[in-house]
């Protein structure tokens, strides 16, 4: 019961902050909450509330960052992790109209949320619908690419493939060189 009280008290404190006009003061308070060792087990909830606060301020980049930090700091609370995934899915679906990214977040939410979560069926349905929609979007994009390529002459197509192959080969070589350097540093 003491844990529930502490949880509810922190939630109430964090929720009240969303109405504050002094944004710097609020952000400073969130930083203080996150750094406080007594709050280690609540960091996922604190980051989630901070993300909601940033979302209210129309600060999407910070909201996305805070929801992702909530997910990374949620080690024992799959419900909280799932709610953070849903929040990210909503941002990408409703605001950014990035349906592929939204689908990935909704799919992750379905994977971690307990089936007893009150909106589980709705979240699962949205994940399934988005999955089918993204498959269709990818099919359309592929068809558009193929149609565009069909209007090109064979030398243009060959040059395009050679350019892509060269870039991929250079990236692979750079990665291999980086791995060799890291191995040499570890071995020293």
N, C-alpha and C positions, 0 to 999 in steps of 0.2 A: 504494500500500500504506500509506503514511503516513496518508492520509485515512481509510482503513478502520480503522487502529489508533486514530486520534483518535475516530472515530465510535463504535467499540466501547468505548473507554475511557469516553467520556461516557455512553453507554448504561448501562454497568455502574455508574458513579457515581450516575446518576439512579435506577436501579432499586433500588440499595441504600437510597436515602433512603426508599423506601416502607415500610420496616420500622422506621423511627425513631419513637420515642415523643415526641420534642420537635417538635411541629407548627410552632411559631413558627420554630424553627431551620431546619427543612426548607424552609418557605416563603421565609425570608430567603435561603437558599442558592439556591433556584430564581430569585428576583429577581436575585441576583448573577449567576447564569449567563446570564440573559436580557440583562442590561445590559452584560456583557462583550463588547467589540467583536470579540474573537477568536471568539466564538460566533455571529456574525451568520448564517452559513450553516447553523447548527444550531438556530436558534430554533424552527423548526417541530417538531423532535424534542423539544426541551426543553419547549415548551408541551404537547406530546402526553403526555410522561411526567408533567408537572405535573398534567395533567388526569386521568391514571390514578391518581395519588396522591390527588387530591381525591375521586375516585370511591371509592377505598378508605376514605376518611374519611366516606363518605355525604354529602358536600358537593356535591350535584347542581348547584346554581347555579354554583359555581366550576368544577366539572368541565366543564360546558357552555361556560362562558366560555373556559377554557383550550383546549379542543378547537377552538373557533372561532378563537382566536388562532393555533393551530397551522395551521389552514387558510389564514388570511390571510397568514401568514408563510412559507408553503410556495410558493416561486416556481419551483423547479427539480425538485422531488421529488414527482411525481404519486402515487407509491406511498404516501408519507407522508400526503399530502393525502387520498387515498382511505381510508387506515386511520383518519384522524381523522373523516372523514365516517361511516364504519362505526360508530365509537365513539358518535357522536352519534345515529345511527340506532338503535343498541342501547338507549341511554338512553331515547329517546322510545318505542321499541317495548316493551321489557321492563319498564321502571320506570314511565314516565308514561302508558303506554297511549294515546299521541297518535299514532295510526296515519298520519294525513295528513302530519304533520311527519316521522315516521320514514320514510315513503315518499319524501319529497323528499330526505332525506339518503342513503338507499340508492341512489336514482336518480343523485344526484351522484357517489357512490362509483363506480358502474358507468361513468359518463362519464369519470372521470379515471384509474381504476386501469388499469394495464397488464393485458392479457388473460393474461399469464403469472403474475399474482398467484396464490398457491397456493389461495386460497378464492374465486377469481373466479366460478366457476360457482354456488357457494352464494349469494354476494352478489347475483349477477344474478337468480337464481331468487327470492330474497326480495324484491328490488325489483319484479319482475314480479307476484308474488303480492300484494304490498302495493298496487301500482297498481290491480289488478282489485278488490281489497277496498275501497280508497278510493272508486273509482267507484261501487261498490254502496252504501257509506255515504252518499255525496252524493245518490244517487238516493233512498234511504230518507228522508234529511233533507228533500229537496224534497217528496216525497210526504206526509210528516208535516205540512209547512207548508201544503200545498194542502188537506189534510184539515181542519186547524185553521181555515183561512180559509173553508172551505165551511160551517162551523158559525156563522160571523159574519154579521151582517146587512150589507147593502151600505153603510150609513153608517159602520159600524166599519171596513170594508175601505178605504173612501175616506179616512177620517181617518188610518188607518195609512199609506197611500201618501202622503198630503199631508205627514205628519210626516217620513217618510223623505226625500221630495223637498226639503223645507225644510232639513233638516239637511245634505243633500248640496250644496244650493245655497249655504248659508252657508259650508261648508267650501271650496267652489270659490272663492267670493269672497275668503275669508281667504287662500287660497293665492295668488290673483292679486295681492292687495294686498301680500303678503310679497315676491313676485317683483318688483313695481314698486319697493318700497323698496330691495331689493338692487340693482336696476339703477341707481337714483338714487345709491346709495352707490358703486357701481363707476364710474359716470360722473363723480363728483366728484373 
